[in-house]
Amino acid sequence: MLNSLMTRSSCALGALALSGAALAGQLAPPPGPVGPTMKPLDAIEPRICVSDLQGDATASHVISQSGSYYLTADVIGKGGSHGVRIDAPHVRLDLNGFDLVGVPGSLDAVHCSVACETIEICVGYSDNYLSSIGGWGGGGVVVTSARDVLVANLRVEDCGTDGLSIGTIGHVDHGSTVRIRNISSSGNGGDGVRVVTSVAAGSLADNAIISSRVRCVSNGGAGVRFTPTTPGSYVFDMRLTDAHGNASHGVSLEPASDTRLICGCSHLVAGDNGGSGLVLVGGSACKISTDYTDHDLSRNNLSGLSCDIGPGTGMDMRMVRVLATENQGDQTSITTADQCDVRVEKFNVKQEFGPQAGHRLTTGDNTLVSYRLDSCVVARCGTEGHSLSLGNGCVLTYSARNHTMFLNGSHGLSVSSGSSCVILGSLRSSMYASNGVGGVAGDGLRLIAGPGTSMRVGAESCVFDDNLSSGVHCVGDLNQDGRLDMVLCRSSGNGLHGVFGSSVSMSSSGMYCIANGGDGLHFDDTSTLGERTLRCESSTFSENGGAGVRGSKWIDKSSPIIMKSCTSSSNGGGGAIYLRGAITADRCVFNDNVGDGLRCESATVHTLDCECSGNTDDGIDYLDVDSDDDGVMCNDNGGYGMRCAAGPGTKARVETCEAKCARNARGGIRCESMECSVARCELSGNFGPGLECVSSRMYCSDLVCSSNTGDGVRLTLGGSLHLSGGTLRANGGHGLSYEGTTGGGGGGGRVVLRAVTASSNTSSGVRCLDGTCRLVDNDCDSNGVHGFEFVRCVVSASRCTGKDNNCNGFSSSGSDSTFERCDGMDNDCNGFESSDDNTLGLPVSSSMRCVSCAADRNLGTGFVYGACRDGEASMCSASSNGSSGIEVLSSSSHCVVSRCSVRSNGSNGIVVGSFGNTVVGCDATNHPIIAYDVPVPGNTFGPPVDEVTINQNCNPDRNLLR
């Protein structure tokens, strides 16, 4: 009544104003008769007063004809009756500021059940709530079947069913339109606003539902419910809507099958509802396009946004500036049936504070999913930040930029697939940090590929820090390609690994994996098909609890691992550990780790200009490795600078060039049961031997072993050494020491020294102690005393000729003492070729050959030849030593000392034992040459220096001394 009084007063004031304006006009009337100057109101819009209309048993007032109607008084309801019933099409009802007041047992306030073209129920054209409908037992405004409907400027409260219930049907040639503007529908028993639409068969026109400034609060059903019931095309445009506190969903969109729905919503508040804030439930084979902008979908009992679409549906969803927090279900979720096509774009979406996931996507089979995220935040959710679970045969394209997922109870982003899927991901300038606060497994990024799934994910300028488990956890299929590429990313402070990849190829450039509880980067290739690769460039893996980088390949084939300009230092479980594969380390640093700097097993390794220093164990540790190391530096390690070994029955080879191994706690380089080549290396200042060879074959050149606390070079348990050009100086033990045993792991041993200087050592310069040697001319120079050279050769004729091929005074009659050569022929005439009875061409025991070597100024003896045959010292210097210059110990035989200088030693010049040794052309000025057990047949003392003794059993061109 107050509203009606205000309206009437306004009309009266308006009339006075108009009369005043008329008095101010021209007073003189125009000539001629006086006539009307304006059309009457009824001629412009004939209007009928509702109070003048009769009712019937079911309505207080009945509108039975088309036209324009208005209220002049409030309408008071009655039990079993509607307030106003409309039984005609083309009706406009202006409530005119008056109210419709219901009573218990009443029906609908305004009810229209006839099929009609247009219905308008409004209060003038004001933007204020000038009329109200409340307390009716049925609904507020109920229109069951109309084409065009307008409801505006109205408050509907506390009705028994829906506040507004509008049903429309679109025609074949034109669709229907529902306009709802400036409406408040609250406290009703059903939905606040419910629109049910359908279209005639064959209709192609759009059906539009347009709403703005709608408030639907605390209703018993949904705030707003839109239900297209037949296939057709529908446009739903909703702006400035408040749908909170409802018992069901805030807004529910429920298209039928084969529906085309275009939905645009902006400035929606849909929180504190008993269901979800915004719900989209689609039938099958729909085409759905949604645009949600500036929404608040928070504190709902279920999800903030929930989409559940049927099979064969295509959905394109866009979300801009959407807030979904504190919902009891997932903050947002999408569930699809089979064979759907889903595209989701999110811009500035924020999802926080809920017991479930920030976003959850679950698809059926054979579904295409495209995700694009920009400047979104997903935080403090109870499980995953984003959980994407694909069915079989799906394709996922995931793109994120400026995306943040942190402090979630489980993983930040989790993607998993069924079988035969394709996963393509691109992450840029995003953060996945501090996830796993719920105490369960929490990775920053988790990617799990199902059987037959191909996966490729790239991350650039992303952060994966402080997660409970790993920063990145990526597992590919065993039989399909998988790839993870990371550029300028950081994965630090995680409880487990910084990056974990299994059965995928991985690459990192500018990567930082620091202070993780496990490995910085863990590469685990268990694939059975294809080849996985690990490539790291300009990356840092430091201060991790495990290894900086760990790579393993358990299937017996190559798995390339490449590191360039990387640092893996100060880790708790080693710098880099590689098991199997082809490994390249170029200009890398593996320093200050607990454990080894670089450890490789069963691999092919190439290192260039790498540094492995300050580690608690070895700088480099190789087991069953073929390696090529150039320019490595291994200093100050707690074990060896470099240690190489081969297991039983395995073949391994190590070539090291220009290495520096200094101040290591156990020694410089150690080789065990394998073949090693060391060139231009400096092994100095180690607390142990500079170079240690155990049952191995060593080929060395230009070697410097100085100031080591042990021997400069130490050989034990058989094996052999070829050293050409070297300095063995000022070591705490011998310059070179050989202590072999017959039948050691390396077979019989040999030592060949060329142009080696062994001086100023605490013990002897060169010492060789071993058992007896066989007389074998393996270097094919027809001199049996050189049997230690093991050079495989080819001869032009059979050795079974009856001639003295080995220059020992016996012809090869088949019963002499000739031994096999390494030439594949039957040299000893025993019916077996050398490949049959001496396949390696090795003598039973060892020998030492020194050519142009120097063993001066040692505190002990210069050269010591132990119980070994076939030794040689040629053109060597053994002067100024504390003991003798050269000693050939008792029981030795077939040792040759020629053209050597043995001056100024503390004891004797040369000391020889028994059994056929030769000393010829030596300078032992002022020092005696002593022969034990003289006279013993077979020892020969030749002329002094610069003279040559020819073996009487050889041709003149076959000299004993070369």
Buried (B, 14 or more C-beta within 10 A) or exposed (E): EEBBEEBEEEEEEEEEEEEEEEEEEEEEEEEEEEEEEEEEEEEEEEBBEBBEBEBEEBBBBBBEEBBBBBBBEBBEBBEEBBBBBBBBBBBBBBBBBBBBBBEEBBBBBBBBBBEBEBBBBBBBEEEEBBBBBBBBBBBBBBBBBBBBBBBBBBBBBBBBBBBBBBBBBBBEEBBBBBBBBBBBBBBBBBBBBBBBBBBBEEBEBBBBBBBBBBBBBBBBBBBBBBBBBBBBBBBBBBBBBBBBBBBBBBBBBBBBBBBBBBBBBBBBBBBBBBBBBBBBBBBBBBBBBBBBBBBBBBBBBBBBBBBBBBBBBBBBBBBBBBBBBBBBBBBBBBBBBBBBBBBBBBBBBBBBBBBBBBBBBBBBBBBBBBBBBBBBBBBBBBBBBBBBBBBBBBBBBBBBBBBBBBBBBBBBBBBBBBBBBBBBBBBBBBBBBBBBBBEEBBBBBBBBBBBBBBBBBBBBBBBBBBBBBBBBBBBBBBEBBBBBBBBBBBBBBBBBBBBBBBBBBBBBBBBBBBBBBBBBBBBBBBBEEBBBBBBBBBBBBBBBBBBBBBBBBEBEEBBBBBBBBBBBBBBBBBBBBBBBBBBBBBBBBBBBBBBBBBBBBBBBBBBBBBBBBBBBBBBBBBBBBBBBBBBBBBBBBBBBBBBBBBEEEEEBBBBBBBBBBBBBBBBBBBBBBBBBBBBBBBBBBBBBBBBBBBBBBBBBBBBBBBBBBBBBBBBBBBBBBBBBBBBBBBBBBBBBBBBBBBEBBBBBBBBBBBBBBBBBBBBBBBBBBBBBBBBBBBBBBBBBBBBBBBEBBEBEEEBBEEEBBBBBEBBBEEEBEBBBBBBBBBBBBBEEBBBEEBEEBBBBBBBBBBBBBBBBBBBBBBBBBBBBBBBBBBBBBBBBBBBBBBBBBBBBBBBBBBBBBBBBBBBBBBBBBBBBBBBBBBBBEEBEBBBBEEEBEEBBBBEEBEEEBBBEEBEEEBBBBE
